[in-house]
Amino acid sequence: MSVIDDVGPQLAEICQAAAQLILPLWRSGLAVSQKADESPVTEADQRAETLILEALRKRFPEVPIIAEEDAARFGTPDAIGPRFFLVDPLDGTKAFVRGDAHFTVNIGLIDHGRPVAGAVAAPPTGEVWFTAQGRALKRTGGGAAAAVHVRPWPAGEALVLISHTMKPETVESLRGQYGFDRSEAMDSSIKLCRIAEGAADVYPRHGPTMEWDIAAGHAVLEAAGGRLTTPDGQPFSYGKADEGFRNGWFVARGG
């Protein structure tokens, strides 16, 4: 794997295969278990991760992988090299369990702390966003891929994406900080992809996430001309093995 530009389309293929595996299990009454951190997990998460790990190990045998369900079972490593994959086989499991459509499959490639390639698939809609040749592309179903790009900040129409659990008073506090006009709640890394394709403008996350939750979407967003930083504008880094690959607060922006 010497050319980063070649990785994103391959990750998109793997994400789409996992999405096709997951989709028949959606709204099928799958049993839901609880992990040690009390977050939900289903057979869909586990089967998708198995498919992804097998595909990545076959194509990129020299690159380590940090994957959500494997980490939940066995823990994360105490150290990691400069290049590795981050995998979230089903981001938005709570939405998946509720029957909502905002859940995704995510694979990101990290190189020296930065997300340099990634792919995100949304099983219910057939959408997949991915990096290729320094750009962000999107395709739906079997259609052709087209470039996507963030939009300029729209006067009077700026849209913030938030989580379903955010309280109204918190939204109002963020409005004063980020200057948006409208808000929409949704789950998963699809929020980063909506900003990347110019459908929304800002996503402030003042709460916990894990590196595998956002790495792929971060790669797509940057390739689309957006940015993801700490709230005070500092670069956002990956490979925090000493912190269990936990993230601090961040804000994702479009144009």
Sequence and secondary structure as in RCSB ss.txt:
>XXXX:A:sequence
MSVIDDVGPQLAEICQAAAQLILPLWRSGLAVSQKADESPVTEADQRAETLILEALRKRFPEVPIIAEEDAARFG
TPDAIGPRFFLVDPLDGTKAFVRGDAHFTVNIGLIDHGRPVAGAVAAPPTGEVWFTAQGRALKRTGGGAAAAVHV
RPWPAGEALVLISHTMKPETVESLRGQYGFDRSEAMDSSIKLCRIAEGAADVYPRHGPTMEWDIAAGHAVLEAAG
GRLTTPDGQPFSYGKADEGFRNGWFVARGG
>XXXX:A:secstr
   GGGHHHHHHHHHHHHHHHHGGGTTS   EEE TTS EEEHHHHHHHHHHHHHHHHH TTS EEEHHHHHHH 
  S   SEEEEEEEEE HHHHHHT S  EEEEEEEETTEEEEEEEEETTTTEEEEEETTEEEEEETTS  EEE  
    TTT EEEE TT  HHHHHHHHHHH  SEEEE  STHHHHHHHTTS  EEEE S EEHHHHHHHHHHHHHTT
 EEE TTS B     GGGTTEE  EEEE  
